[in-house]
């Protein structure tokens, strides 16, 4: 089911990361060093303001995924575009239309032809025609035609490795990010559709990568201009990738890591979207405990601040998070995820959505003209239904000065 946000709430907020060719770092008072890095200090405590999603996003739609025994979604992880929704479950990959109608199962877990062992990376091209999937147990990349509903010629001769991410560069080039745990000597690999490979810069050799940590995982995301922004898992520096060149783009000044025995605590940044004028990113906290004898780690992460940085004026908008409403219903917005280009998505469990609707109705937060629709929507959802998907696009022009 689709329904537009009302005009006052029709824009949603997600964070977008913009890539440009200058080298930059981070400081609240911008300055340039001899390496021509711009610094913006993100180490200061953040504010308590919650940024309305409608200030930075638009074209928001709500989608109720069809719920049947053959298309159950436990927790949405995947792609939500204008034409297709792809859900990656533990045991299968499911295909829905953008209005939530179930089309079919693309793949399922197994060892046979067309089955996957472990999906480490995937992407959908800008036209939403092809889905690519990298199975860490195979030496090729699957290509699936979403319009025809069939697999086409895969990309063969792919170097076997564990992968953390994969991105279309254009119609004929794909960038693959090997996992920090893989034996790859390079930060990333670029493949053509016929399997030709170009290798990115060599990365440092880690004695024990399981015990190295600066963030949740590596950032590896394409911008609207088809560049890729990349932050290695073991670094705070954000790079811009241009073919086989990797140029430092952003070196945040954040709280230094503190180590006591086998426990390390600190902060890390996670970029979301980069436009021509603005950079959106999170600054989060982590606690990392190692056990070298058992070769194990325990990681606790918590969300911190959300930043909107004007790249022209160097002005920073610092918020404790995002907030969103749907026709007066306050949504539990914990994370926003890029869906390629300038699109984003987030999901709400059916149970949480029902509770949010009930609170909105009981608290008289819903306008009379929307109350009938929301009441009927509430009746159409049960707690066992698939998650509710929200998706939209980032605005190209924003002004947050009135929020300060």
Secondary structure, DSSP 8 states (H G I E B T S, - for coil): ---B--GGG-------EE--SS-----SS--B-TT--B--B--S---S-EEEGGGTEEEEEEEE----GGG--SS--EEE-SSEEEEE-SSEEEEEETTS-EEEEEEEBSSSTT-BS-EEEEEE-TTS-EEEEEETTSSSEEEEETTTTEEEEEE-S-----EEEEEE-SSSEEEEEE-TTS--SBS-EEEETT--EEE--B----S-GGG--SSSS-EEEE-TTS-EEEE-TT-SEEEEEETTEEEEEEE-B----EEETTEEEEEEEEEEEE-SSEEEEEEEEEEEEEETTTTEEEEEEEEEEEEEEETTT--EEEESEEEEEETTEEE-----EE-STTEEEEEE-HHHHHHHHHHHHHTT-S-HHHHHHHHHHHHH--TTS--EEEEEEE-SS---GGG-
